[in-house]
Amino acid sequence: MSSVKPRGALRDTDELAGAYARIRGFQNERCMELIELASPQKSETVLDLGCGTGDALVAVKERVGGSGRVIGVDPDKARLKIAIKQSRQFDLDAVLMEGKADDIAGVDDNSVDLVLSNYVLHWVLNKPEMLAEQKRILRPGGRFVFECGGELLQGGIRDFFDLIPDRESFYAENEFLNDAQWRQVIRASGFEIELFEWLEVQLQLTDLRAALEYFEAMTQGAFSAAALRARDVEQLQIKYPGEVVLPVSAVRAFLRKPL
Ligand SMILES: C[S@@+](CC[C@H](N)C(=O)[O-])C[C@H]1O[C@@H](n2cnc3c(N)ncnc32)[C@H](O)[C@@H]1O
């Protein structure tokens, strides 16, 4: 057997992807706010970077209308499969493609009006290349609007991430930049900053069982409820006897490619 551990999209399964689509209430709420901020217009071409199971595509298509184009990009085959199904179900005429934030080879230079990205960029390790790729595909004046996880707070989702059996590999798959690091990479990218802010949002899950299912699906199986030790479960039960409410530090930005 190979000793190379599968990462992120490679580790995912149809079951985890299906669970994610069902329980992405937090991401859905954040995404609707992000779409408001980005304000897709009639006839625009909008690319959803890290579209996952494609749940934002319907709301975006409603905004851009029949003459607009919607493109979803994600490296995860299992999640894309669900996005394609949703796109057909809602007759969206969306283009869905496998790709990574720093390599969206199927999209032409200067061809996109808006890149939208909801809770993806903490998974992207090479932020300068990622920003350069968005700048390549956006037309001059085009906008890149994103929200993602910021610095990890103790006593928040760390209570769960720290229980991932191979957490070192998991943390190595992610890059949670601090304020100075984000500002530095954005400045170096040549994007104009119209908004860059930190938010304290809350991830609310009905109970511990729902939280365990959520973290399994969200981490594409890196977190595993079955792998928890009895005393870890006990400690979680003591800390979270009812609803699980976790503070999340997030970064939100509205960037524009110069004319
Ligand atoms: C928490 S989900 C968010 C999905 C969707 N944007 C939403 O709001 O539900 C994170 C997504 O980022 C994708 N992803 C991970 N690494 C990526 C990369 N390098 N480039 C693009 N997407 C990536 C994952 O496959 C996953 O679908």
The ligand as an SDF file (V2000), in Angstrom:
LIG
                    3D

 27 29  0  0  0  0  0  0  0  0999 V2000
  -15.9780   24.3190    2.9780 C   0  0  0  0  0  0  0  0  0  0  0  0
  -16.0890   23.8840    1.2880 S   0  0  0  0  0  0  0  0  0  0  0  0
  -16.9300   25.3270    0.6060 C   0  0  0  0  0  0  0  0  0  0  0  0
  -17.7030   24.9600   -0.6280 C   0  0  0  0  0  0  0  0  0  0  0  0
  -18.6280   26.0650   -1.1560 C   0  0  0  0  0  0  0  0  0  0  0  0
  -17.8910   27.2320   -1.5400 N   0  0  0  0  0  0  0  0  0  0  0  0
  -19.7060   26.3900   -0.1570 C   0  0  0  0  0  0  0  0  0  0  0  0
  -19.8780   27.5730    0.1770 O   0  0  0  0  0  0  0  0  0  0  0  0
  -20.4030   25.4630    0.2820 O   0  0  0  0  0  0  0  0  0  0  0  0
  -14.4210   24.0910    0.6800 C   0  0  0  0  0  0  0  0  0  0  0  0
  -14.2700   23.6990   -0.7810 C   0  0  0  0  0  0  0  0  0  0  0  0
  -12.9790   24.1290   -1.2210 O   0  0  0  0  0  0  0  0  0  0  0  0
  -12.5110   23.1810   -2.1540 C   0  0  0  0  0  0  0  0  0  0  0  0
  -11.0510   23.3300   -2.3170 N   0  0  0  0  0  0  0  0  0  0  0  0
  -10.0660   22.7920   -1.5490 C   0  0  0  0  0  0  0  0  0  0  0  0
   -8.8610   23.1340   -2.0280 N   0  0  0  0  0  0  0  0  0  0  0  0
   -9.0880   23.9280   -3.1140 C   0  0  0  0  0  0  0  0  0  0  0  0
   -8.2420   24.5910   -4.0540 C   0  0  0  0  0  0  0  0  0  0  0  0
   -6.8990   24.5170   -3.9500 N   0  0  0  0  0  0  0  0  0  0  0  0
   -8.8160   25.2830   -5.0500 N   0  0  0  0  0  0  0  0  0  0  0  0
  -10.1700   25.3640   -5.1520 C   0  0  0  0  0  0  0  0  0  0  0  0
  -11.0250   24.7640   -4.2800 N   0  0  0  0  0  0  0  0  0  0  0  0
  -10.4850   24.0550   -3.2840 C   0  0  0  0  0  0  0  0  0  0  0  0
  -12.9370   21.8680   -1.5270 C   0  0  0  0  0  0  0  0  0  0  0  0
  -12.8910   20.7800   -2.4470 O   0  0  0  0  0  0  0  0  0  0  0  0
  -14.3330   22.1980   -1.0380 C   0  0  0  0  0  0  0  0  0  0  0  0
  -15.3110   21.9220   -1.9920 O   0  0  0  0  0  0  0  0  0  0  0  0
  1  2  1  0
  2  3  1  0
  2 10  1  0
  3  4  1  0
  4  5  1  0
  5  6  1  0
  5  7  1  0
  7  8  2  0
  7  9  1  0
 10 11  1  0
 11 12  1  0
 11 26  1  0
 12 13  1  0
 13 14  1  0
 13 24  1  0
 14 15  1  0
 14 23  1  0
 15 16  2  0
 16 17  1  0
 17 18  1  0
 17 23  2  0
 18 19  1  0
 18 20  2  0
 20 21  1  0
 21 22  2  0
 22 23  1  0
 24 25  1  0
 24 26  1  0
 26 27  1  0
M  CHG  2   2   1   9  -1
M  END
$$$$
